[in-house]
Amino acid sequence: MGRPNSDGAGRTRVLVTGVRGKTGLPLAHLLVARGVEVLGGSSDPSTVSLEGVRPTAFSWDDPSGWAAATDGVDAVYVVRPDRADAPELIGALLTQTPTRTRIVLLSEQDADYMGPDGWAPLAERAVTDGGHPWTILRPSWFMQVFTDARFYRDQIAGAGLLPFPATGARLAWIDARDIAAVAERALLQEGHAGQVYELSGPEALSLPRTAELLSAAAGRPVTHQELTIDEAVAGTTGFERELFALTFERVHAGSFAVVTDTVERVTGRPARTLREFLADTEPVLRPAS
Ligand SMILES: NC(=O)c1ccc[n+]([C@@H]2O[C@H](COP(=O)([O-])OP(=O)(O)OC[C@H]3O[C@@H](n4cnc5c(N)ncnc54)[C@H](OP(=O)(O)O)[C@@H]3O)[C@@H](O)[C@H]2O)c1
């Protein structure tokens, strides 16, 4: 594993957008361990305090900072912003990024569900048409939604509930650390350019089975509560609501039930199971925490 691009000077430099996020954080750790110079992109760089990572101002709301953030980088990890103008923003970022720079985009599983001119395919096309060496990552739902306070953590730890509109569908939950491991390879190694990687965990689980595994981790019963999509998206508005509703529609259609072996093919180790993920994180779900 060496420099993605050889300009003959210094260490490999990678900009990780969303460095405080679910995939950005483990990715930064992996890159630092490889000796990479990591620019940790955040809309508030004062909150980035990761050993070996240089806090870097990067906001989708402030294009004036993009040139400085991408200056001299060999590769960029792009966490797609979940907003209507994401395709335009990503395209604009890439016009400011030297064409030798590798681009790895975090997209989502089965992005084609929306049709070729849907929002997710357009965000991908901004990358595939941008003139850079690129890799697209299309992961299933992250296991980290169970331990993130912005998603299900408090309902699981508080009321012992997993409210989720599934209508019997299964999901192949993936550990974000496995997405980061694939991203690390794509950012640093030869052989991943032009690849679209559909990434999943090792098994597709129903919501009741997921709740059973969460029960063991939480040390108390956790029950799956079936919701309608309208109930699940209550409290959201605008594009966020549309995207959230579409995502659950896709859950119902089985978009996230497909199990792939891509994590193992790319990284050489199998994707983590939900049980393994919970073994590492279970104190977070205990009612007392
Ligand atoms: N969660 C899932 O299950 C899942 C599944 C498949 C695909 N995805 C996709 O993965 C991506 C990440 O989703 P996530 O929910 O897991 O989020 P996340 O990566 O945990 O957090 C989002 C990141 O965006 C950054 N951010 C927020 N506002 C920003 C701005 N104005 N400019 C630049 N960066 C900003 C935040 O960092 P700062 O606050 O430090 O800027 C944060 O690190 C999304 O495109 C999502 O659709 C998610």
The ligand as an SDF file (V2000), in Angstrom:
LIG
                    3D

 48 52  0  0  0  0  0  0  0  0999 V2000
  -26.9050    6.0420    8.7070 N   0  0  0  0  0  0  0  0  0  0  0  0
  -27.1380    5.0330    7.8610 C   0  0  0  0  0  0  0  0  0  0  0  0
  -27.6350    3.9710    8.2310 O   0  0  0  0  0  0  0  0  0  0  0  0
  -26.7630    5.2040    6.4080 C   0  0  0  0  0  0  0  0  0  0  0  0
  -26.9120    4.1140    5.5430 C   0  0  0  0  0  0  0  0  0  0  0  0
  -26.5160    4.2410    4.1940 C   0  0  0  0  0  0  0  0  0  0  0  0
  -26.0080    5.4450    3.7410 C   0  0  0  0  0  0  0  0  0  0  0  0
  -25.8960    6.4920    4.6120 N   0  0  0  0  0  0  0  0  0  0  0  0
  -25.3670    7.7640    4.0950 C   0  0  0  0  0  0  0  0  0  0  0  0
  -24.1560    8.0570    4.7620 O   0  0  0  0  0  0  0  0  0  0  0  0
  -23.9950    9.4660    4.8610 C   0  0  0  0  0  0  0  0  0  0  0  0
  -23.6780    9.8250    6.3030 C   0  0  0  0  0  0  0  0  0  0  0  0
  -24.8470    9.6710    7.0830 O   0  0  0  0  0  0  0  0  0  0  0  0
  -24.8160    9.5130    8.6610 P   0  0  0  0  0  0  0  0  0  0  0  0
  -26.1930    9.6530    9.1450 O   0  0  0  0  0  0  0  0  0  0  0  0
  -24.0880    8.2790    9.0220 O   0  0  0  0  0  0  0  0  0  0  0  0
  -24.0290   10.7690    9.1420 O   0  0  0  0  0  0  0  0  0  0  0  0
  -22.6220   10.8880    9.8510 P   0  0  0  0  0  0  0  0  0  0  0  0
  -21.5050   10.5940    8.9050 O   0  0  0  0  0  0  0  0  0  0  0  0
  -22.6110   10.1740   11.1500 O   0  0  0  0  0  0  0  0  0  0  0  0
  -22.6320   12.4240   10.1560 O   0  0  0  0  0  0  0  0  0  0  0  0
  -22.7430   13.3790    9.1150 C   0  0  0  0  0  0  0  0  0  0  0  0
  -21.4550   14.1890    9.0030 C   0  0  0  0  0  0  0  0  0  0  0  0
  -21.7250   15.3020    8.1830 O   0  0  0  0  0  0  0  0  0  0  0  0
  -20.9960   16.4070    8.7320 C   0  0  0  0  0  0  0  0  0  0  0  0
  -21.6820   17.6490    8.4130 N   0  0  0  0  0  0  0  0  0  0  0  0
  -22.8220   18.1440    8.9290 C   0  0  0  0  0  0  0  0  0  0  0  0
  -23.1150   19.3300    8.3990 N   0  0  0  0  0  0  0  0  0  0  0  0
  -22.1080   19.6030    7.5100 C   0  0  0  0  0  0  0  0  0  0  0  0
  -21.8450   20.6740    6.6160 C   0  0  0  0  0  0  0  0  0  0  0  0
  -22.6560   21.7230    6.5040 N   0  0  0  0  0  0  0  0  0  0  0  0
  -20.7280   20.6060    5.8580 N   0  0  0  0  0  0  0  0  0  0  0  0
  -19.8720   19.5640    5.9390 C   0  0  0  0  0  0  0  0  0  0  0  0
  -20.0850   18.5120    6.7490 N   0  0  0  0  0  0  0  0  0  0  0  0
  -21.1920   18.5400    7.5260 C   0  0  0  0  0  0  0  0  0  0  0  0
  -20.9590   16.2040   10.2060 C   0  0  0  0  0  0  0  0  0  0  0  0
  -19.7510   16.6940   10.6990 O   0  0  0  0  0  0  0  0  0  0  0  0
  -19.5490   18.1440   11.3410 P   0  0  0  0  0  0  0  0  0  0  0  0
  -20.7430   18.4240   12.2060 O   0  0  0  0  0  0  0  0  0  0  0  0
  -18.2710   17.9800   12.1120 O   0  0  0  0  0  0  0  0  0  0  0  0
  -19.4120   19.0600   10.1660 O   0  0  0  0  0  0  0  0  0  0  0  0
  -20.9490   14.6780   10.3320 C   0  0  0  0  0  0  0  0  0  0  0  0
  -19.6430   14.2020   10.4930 O   0  0  0  0  0  0  0  0  0  0  0  0
  -25.2750   10.0840    4.2920 C   0  0  0  0  0  0  0  0  0  0  0  0
  -25.1030   10.4090    2.9410 O   0  0  0  0  0  0  0  0  0  0  0  0
  -26.2730    8.9420    4.4300 C   0  0  0  0  0  0  0  0  0  0  0  0
  -27.3260    9.0150    3.4960 O   0  0  0  0  0  0  0  0  0  0  0  0
  -26.2500    6.3990    5.9220 C   0  0  0  0  0  0  0  0  0  0  0  0
  1  2  1  0
  2  3  2  0
  2  4  1  0
  4  5  1  0
  4 48  2  0
  5  6  2  0
  6  7  1  0
  7  8  2  0
  8  9  1  0
  8 48  1  0
  9 10  1  0
  9 46  1  0
 10 11  1  0
 11 12  1  0
 11 44  1  0
 12 13  1  0
 13 14  1  0
 14 15  2  0
 14 16  1  0
 14 17  1  0
 17 18  1  0
 18 19  2  0
 18 20  1  0
 18 21  1  0
 21 22  1  0
 22 23  1  0
 23 24  1  0
 23 42  1  0
 24 25  1  0
 25 26  1  0
 25 36  1  0
 26 27  1  0
 26 35  1  0
 27 28  2  0
 28 29  1  0
 29 30  1  0
 29 35  2  0
 30 31  1  0
 30 32  2  0
 32 33  1  0
 33 34  2  0
 34 35  1  0
 36 37  1  0
 36 42  1  0
 37 38  1  0
 38 39  2  0
 38 40  1  0
 38 41  1  0
 42 43  1  0
 44 45  1  0
 44 46  1  0
 46 47  1  0
M  CHG  2   8   1  16  -1
M  END
$$$$
